[in-house]
Every structure is written in C-alpha cells, then in structure tokens.
Amino acid sequence: MPQVMRIGDKANGNCAIHGSTTVTMTKAGQSTVYADGILVCVVGAEGVGDCGDHTVATTGSPNVFAEGKSIHRVTDKGVFDIVGGDYVAKSGSPNVNAN
C-alpha cells in the first residue's frame, strides 16, 4: 500500500511553463486527520512547485477518506491548475499507508 502524503511532502512535477520541478504540499484540504503529527493531504489539497506555480491534488484512495475526501498517497497525481502540467507524489509518511 502507498504511503499517505502530508503537508510538506514532495512530488515530482512537470510545469507547462517551467518544466521539471519539485512540488511541496502546502494545504491539506482537511483539518482533522493527521499522520505522524502532520495533516494528511486529500484530493483538493494544494501545493506549490519550486517554480512558484500552484498545484492541486486530483487522485487518491478509492476507499480511505478524511472528512469525506479521498486520501492523497505516494504515486497519486495532481495538476498545475493555472498554468498546466502535472505531478506524481513521491514522498509520504514513513509509518502510515492507505489502500
């Protein structure tokens, strides 16, 4: 099972304007579920690329939810919602996994 992605975890991104970039998750999209004391990201969670462009998590677990939203996990995807492009989550909790 993939690791759960949290605030501060990273993704490999491909920004349509700036090319390859690392994305850092900055807003979880929920406020009550934690893994290792850090808010867990869900579909709709926000991030920012090293290039400064905004991202949104678009895929997540089919059956694990926080506040009714799918948990965002390592290998899940997101998009650069304003400029175009996408990312794949690459880091998450070392202790919490979700199907």
C-alpha positions as CSV (number, residue, x, y, z in Angstrom):
1,M,0.0,0.0,0.0
2,P,1.2,3.5,-0.8
3,Q,2.4,6.0,1.9
4,V,0.0,8.7,2.9
5,M,1.0,12.2,1.7
6,R,1.1,15.0,4.2
7,I,1.8,18.8,4.4
8,G,5.5,19.3,3.5
9,D,5.8,16.0,1.5
10,K,7.1,16.2,-2.1
11,A,6.1,15.3,-5.6
12,N,7.9,15.2,-9.0
13,G,6.2,17.9,-11.2
14,N,6.2,18.9,-14.8
15,C,5.1,22.6,-15.0
16,A,3.9,23.5,-18.5
17,I,5.8,26.8,-18.3
18,H,8.9,26.0,-16.3
19,G,9.4,22.3,-16.9
20,S,10.6,19.8,-14.3
21,T,10.1,21.0,-10.7
22,T,9.6,19.6,-7.2
23,V,6.2,20.2,-5.7
24,T,5.8,20.7,-1.9
25,M,2.3,20.2,-0.4
26,T,1.2,23.3,1.5
27,K,-2.5,23.0,2.3
28,A,-4.0,19.6,3.3
29,G,-7.6,20.2,2.2
30,Q,-8.9,19.0,5.5
31,S,-8.2,19.9,9.2
32,T,-8.8,16.9,11.5
33,V,-6.7,13.8,10.3
34,Y,-3.0,13.5,11.0
35,A,-0.2,11.0,10.2
36,D,2.9,11.3,12.4
37,G,1.5,14.6,13.8
38,I,1.2,16.2,10.3
39,L,-2.0,16.9,8.5
40,V,-2.8,14.3,5.8
41,C,-3.4,15.6,2.3
42,V,-6.7,14.7,0.4
43,V,-7.9,15.2,-3.1
44,G,-8.1,19.0,-3.5
45,A,-5.0,19.6,-1.3
46,E,-2.8,22.4,-2.6
47,G,0.9,22.6,-3.3
48,V,3.5,24.8,-4.9
49,G,6.3,23.9,-7.4
50,D,9.8,25.2,-6.9
51,C,8.9,27.4,-9.9
52,G,6.3,29.1,-7.8
53,D,3.2,27.7,-9.6
54,H,0.2,26.4,-7.8
55,T,-0.9,22.7,-7.8
56,V,-4.0,20.7,-6.7
57,A,-4.2,17.0,-5.8
58,T,-6.5,15.2,-8.2
59,T,-6.3,11.5,-7.4
60,G,-6.5,9.5,-4.2
61,S,-7.5,6.3,-2.4
62,P,-10.7,4.6,-3.6
63,N,-11.6,3.6,0.0
64,V,-9.7,5.7,2.6
65,F,-11.2,9.1,3.4
66,A,-10.6,12.1,5.6
67,E,-13.6,14.4,6.1
68,G,-15.2,12.6,3.2
69,K,-12.4,13.2,0.8
70,S,-10.0,10.6,-0.7
71,I,-6.6,10.4,1.0
72,H,-3.8,11.6,-1.4
73,R,-0.9,9.0,-1.5
74,V,2.5,8.4,-3.0
75,T,2.0,7.7,-6.7
76,D,-1.2,9.7,-6.8
77,K,-1.4,12.6,-9.2
78,G,-2.1,16.3,-9.3
79,V,-2.1,19.2,-11.7
80,F,-0.7,22.7,-12.1
81,D,-4.2,24.1,-12.2
82,I,-3.4,27.6,-13.6
83,V,-0.5,27.1,-16.0
84,G,-0.9,23.5,-16.9
85,G,1.2,20.4,-16.2
86,D,1.1,17.6,-13.7
87,Y,2.8,15.9,-10.8
88,V,3.2,12.5,-9.2
89,A,3.5,12.2,-5.4
90,K,6.9,10.8,-4.3
91,S,7.2,11.1,-0.5
92,G,4.8,10.5,2.4
93,S,4.5,9.2,5.9
94,P,7.1,6.5,6.8
95,N,4.6,4.9,9.1
96,V,1.1,5.3,7.6
97,N,-0.1,3.7,4.4
98,A,-3.5,3.7,2.7
99,N,-5.1,1.5,0.0
